[in-house]
Structure formats: C-alpha cells, structure tokens
C-alpha cells in the first residue's frame, strides 16, 4: 500500500443503536462523491452494511464473504464484489460470522484475522478502506483495530454516552499499545442529533466541554436525526444516492470533507491524552448546565 498510501479506517462503538453502520455506509458514499474509490468491509454479522450497499444477502454465496476469506486465510481480491454503487467494492458480511467469531475467540490469531486478507497488493487500487464493526469488543473488532490506521467513534448525544466512549477507547488503545502503534484516533462524530430535544442539545454542549477538558477530538459537523435514514435503508441505498440534497446527505458530505485531510495512510499515531472523564463528571456538567439555564 506504499505507493498510493491507502488509508484504513474502522468505525466503532461498543453500543448498539448509535448509527454506526449508517455512518460507515454514508461516509463511504460521500467519499465516492468526493472522488475516492472505496473498499467497504462489513464485519457486523447482521450484514446491514452489506444490504445498504445493495447486496442481496439471501442469494450471496458463503464463498463470496469476508467470513470465508478469514476462515481460509484468502486474499481479499479473491472474494471482493462490486456494490451496486460506482466506486464502492465490498467484502460482504455473513450471519456465519457470529459462529466464526466464537470459534476463533481465545486462539492465537484472534486479533490477526484480517492480516492475511489484507496482505494483497490490490489494496492499492483503493483510496480508503472503511471497516464497519459490530458493537462487541470481540475478535472481529480486535482484528479491525489491529489492521487499521485510524478509528472513528460515532456517538449519539445521549445520557449514557460516556460509558460507551470510555469502553471503546480502552479497548482500542490496548490494541494500539501492544499490536498496532500506527493506530490513530480521529475523533468522535455526533450522530442522530435532534435539535428539538433539550436533552440532546444539552448533551451536545457537554460533549464539547469534555472535548476541551480532555483534548478528545470531536468533529464540528453534526449528523442530524432524519426519517430519510429509514427510507434509504428500506431502499438499500446510501443517503447521498437516495436524497442527494437532503440536510442529512449534506451533513455526511461535510463530515467526510472535515475528516478527509486527516487520512494520510499509515503513520505513527500521534500521542493523545487518555480519555478520563467519568459518567460522574458527565452528570456534574449536566448539573452545571441546569444551573445556567435557571
């Protein structure tokens, strides 16, 4: 990957329902709009990313999936398939990932499942590889983080957000320390934001304060809540291909543009302050916000 300096980015959060797959798929589609060629890797056994990119999983052969490639240590070019959208290829998911993950857990290769798959000069055909993960800190998550140059954390502005962030940082930074010193935390992205919700508006302000206190990168562009997400999902289409001029499509495009200058392929990760804000501090900031409003 040295000639093209392809970047590998994992989207992760150990919390379900945060909009992680929606973020991963729509960033991929946005980067195509910005002129990049994308490889999308679906490591979530629910296969939602695969379906959102137009792949009919009911007719997909097991031999065409990322699970088969990891099980048999195949190179990705042996199983990669085109999505239904220009300049996005996909390593498709399979429900058999669930059992495969259990079987390799605790084995010597549990954090290196993707290394033989990505040991392929064909990766240089892509500008960016986006890996979507499931919410568990399992072997699939570990393998994604161990092979990545960057990780990004999509987060809703919800009350329990801090515990979810602290968990993913702890797990990712452990992998960085022992297996992948090039790993760099890009930042958090606020997703599914409802500007008409007082609680979410308050929590967004708190996240900004936490970002300043801890130097935790937090992207300026916010992804709004939108019913278009459900409509596009039902159509198995990324938002920018479904409703190009909708506010949420424009927000994902803006977020992709904000992130793009940071993607420089493999490099030694910059040293960042450890995330040390507790749920208690989050609640303290909420109380401070309430006093200000009074």
ZIURDA-V476805 format. One record per residue. OMEGA is omega in whole degrees, 0 to 359 (999 if undefined). Layout:
OMEGA
OMEGA
This chain:
188
185
183
181
180
179
177
186
175
175
187
170
179
180
180
175
183
182
184
181
176
178
183
182
185
169
179
180
179
180
172
178
179
173
181
172
192
166
181
182
183
179
177
185
172
174
183
178
178
181
181
179
169
181
177
185
180
180
182
178
179
181
179
188
178
178
179
180
180
181
184
179
178
172
187
182
178
183
182
178
176
171
178
184
186
175
169
171
188
165
193
178
178
177
179
174
182
180
178
180
178
184
182
180
180
179
183
184
187
179
185
184
183
184
177
179
182
177
191
181
181
176
181
176
185
175
185
174
179
180
175
184
173
187
184
177
188
182
179
176
181
181
178
181
182
182
189
170
186
166
182
183
173
184
172
179
184
186
184
187
187
180
178
178
182
181
182
178
180
182
181
182
174
177
180
184
188
188
190
182
179
183
180
174
181
181
176
177
179
184
173
187
179
183
179
177
179
181
180
176
178
181
177
177
180
178
177
178
178
178
179
182
189
186
174
180
179
186
182
183
183
177
184
169
180
175
179
178
181
179
179
178
178
179
181
186
172
185
184
176
182
178
189
187
178
179
183
176
178
179
177
178
178
178
178
178
178
182
191
180
181
185
185
179
181
176
176
184
178
179
183
177
178
179
187
180
182
174
178
179
177
180
177
179
177
178
178
178
180
178
179
180
178
999
